[in-house]
Every structure is written in C-alpha cells, then in structure tokens.
Amino acid sequence: MPPKISLLKLTQTEAIKKLYENNHVIQDMLVPVEVLKDSIKLFKETVNIFPIWLCPFLLPQNPGMVHPRKTQDSELYVDIGVYGVPTVKNFRPKESTRKLEEHVKKVNGFQMLYADTYMTREEFRAMFDHALYDKLRFNMKCHQAFPEVYDKVSKQARI
C-alpha cells in the first residue's frame, strides 16, 4: 500500500520542498467560458504545461464564496488545470502564479483553494465573496478558534 501524502510531506527535507516548489506547478483556475481562449494562451505563455485539463462547470448563483459576479443567473465557467513541470524559460513560481492570479481576478474567475496562492489577503477577499463566510464564522464563534481559509491556502500566511 502506498504511503499517505501527509507522511511524505512530513518527511520531506527543505531541499526537496524547494526543488518541488521551484520546478512543479499544480494550479486550477475557473474562468468564464467567453475568456477561455485568451486564458489558455496566457497559461501557455506563463507555464507551458501540457496536456491542459479543461472541465466546463455551470456555476450557480448561490450564496457562498464562489458565484457569478456579472449576472443573477448561473454562468458557464471552465476549469483550466495545469499539473507538472513548466517548460517556459526562466520559470519563477511566485511571479508566474501572480500573473495567472491577476488574469483570473480581472476576468471575474476563481483560483481553486487547494492550490497555493500568492495573493494578498485583500486580493483573496476581493476574489472570493466572504459575506456569508464571515457571518457564519462570527455567529459560530469560529473566528476565535480557527484560522481563516486564506491562512490555509496562502504561501505568505504559512511562512
């Protein structure tokens, strides 16, 4: 039986972590279908990882952190996923991820929360609607017991 990922992460040396961070990408970004072509071009220019995962997703207009911003109706988005070793020259993980994050924010898209983010807390809160999240955290007194979701996904918050 293969070992659990959590065990592998726990036993990694700092050198292995840095090697992985500087030479490997795991990102999923949700973008409106009308900007798919431009988004794919940007992913190619920024990381050039193939094959690309493309998965259409009808994003419902429901309360919560992720919902369409431009309309009161559900909206078709596409998940663009890249997983692997970037083949662009001079790949820089932080700068490359920031470039993708900026594009996704500009087109009213979303970065998946299991992927590392380099956004600031303010940028993250602008991308994800925190109204219901904040209300629940306060009403259930979670704000006194648990870190915010940003602190779980942000590289900056975990340093």
Secondary structure, 3 states (H helix, E strand, C coil): CCCCHHHHHHHCCHHHHHHHHHHCEEEEEEEEHHHHHHHHHHHHHHCCCCCCEEEEEEECCCCCCCCCCCCCCCEEEEEEEEEECCCCCCCCHHHHHHHHHHHHHHCCCEECCCCCECCCHHHHHHHCCCHHHHHHHHHCCHHHCCCCHHHHHECCCCC
